[in-house]
Amino acid sequence: MNVIVWNCRGALKPLFQKHVRELVHNHNPAILVVMETRIGGERAKEITDRLPFAGFIHTETIDYVGGLWMLWNSERVEVTPLSNTEQEIHILVKVRNSNASWMFTAVYASPRTAERIILWNNLIKVSELHNMPWVLAGDFNEPLLGEDKFGGRAVSVNRSLLFKECLDKCSMIDIGFSGPRFTWTNKRDIQALIQERIDRFFVNPNWCLLYSEARVVHLTRCHSNHCPVLMEMQPRRGGGRNRPFKLQTCWLSDPSFPNIVNRAWRHPVMLVDAINKFTEAATRWNRMQFGNVFNRKKNIMARLNGVQRALSTRSSSFLINLEKELLNDLDVVLNQEEEIWALKSRVNWMVQGDRNTNCYHVSTLVRRKRNQILAIKDAVGEWFYKENAIKGIIRSGFIGVYTSSISSVSRSAPSILPWQISLDEEESQSIGGAVSKEEIKATL
């Protein structure tokens, strides 16, 4: 399922309807948000009736300024309107053929600072009224960081802090993007060129857990000085890839794990061989014996539920003892799960006595999205999005860096001049020989 937001700078342009149909054909959005339409009322309804969407909401314009439309495909999503103003539309989205429901807020922030502050306050009030998965998207007309702007005056610290305070109070997360850095340009010559990233998607932690693989793409800018911004909630993924081996700290809590380490290092072998042997043994042990922590948690919870239901109808000492054993096993698994997410999230702090699994999970998802390379630009300036093309450009870049254009010189043995200091045979053997036990003891 996809969502697109686009500031069209006027829906009466001759190519507006054609470009909307192109976006629908290429990206198949279930929801499309169009901003700064500059028309409303019956005229807006006439245009949206000709677009490939069954449902729509319009906000009123003020003297041909502003305008916010939300369009959706009724066959794919069920939309319940909640409220709207000139700067925002709030809806409840129910994905058909799915149990997923979440709130979606489309925004077209006013260019005037005073009116934007009203919008920030409205969003904070909305966040206090619900605890649902929430997506916030649109044209915010305010760069968040200094790196979100090129050219012109510097980003206003006071205004950006107000924007950031609003996002923090709404618990919003920026899940990153791929494509061009900026979403708006003034289309001037280089001396007066200004570019900004002001069209964005934000999500709260609950929504991030619901769609952990979601990604944002800045599409090609045309027919407007804003580029459309696409969010793919379930992007198509390539084939599985080999992941590097990582030691999980939760393995240390299993009493059989030390035997894996001992067997790998039992015989005096080369370091590389011992590491490879341990890696293979630990991977096989994790798959065959230790198992998937998350599946073990589900199995224990299911067994606990069955035991507790049986206890409610017929009590017995066997069931009571079994419940105690399962609760102990569950506690061990929960600790292992917490360690896994803490390790993956790279968070170095932890509140003792409180499992922050949800916090670690969200932190892991955000870090993973920021570390992903979804697109890359080559030396000519062309963007590539397919995985094989990205690999090829990275590989060729490293080859170019580490390949010298200077012709190689034969590596003949250097001539030794009589005045140069050199090692005798005994000293050479002493440096190149194996380390003795006495030397190790003396060092320790």
Secondary structure, DSSP 8 states (H G I E B T S, - for coil): -EEEEEE-S-TTSTTHHHHHHHHHHHH-EEEEEEE-----HHHHHHHHHTSS-SEEEE---SSS---EEEEE-TTTEEEEEEEE-SSEEEEEEEETTS--EEEEEEEE--SSHHHHHHHHHHHHHHHTT--S-EEEEEE-SS-SSGGGEESSS---HHHHHHHHHHHHHTT-B----BS-S-SEE----GGG--EE--EEEEE-HHHHHHTTT-EEEE----SSSB--EEEESS--------------GGGGGSTTHHHHHHHHHSS---HHHHHHHHHHHHHHHIIIII--HHHHHHHHHHHHHHHHHHHHHS--HHHHHHHHHHHHHHHHHHHHHHHHHHHHHT-----TTS--HHHHHHHHHHHHHHH----EE-TTS-EE-SHHHHHHHHHHHHHHHH--SS-----------TTS----HHHHHHHHS---HHHHHHH-
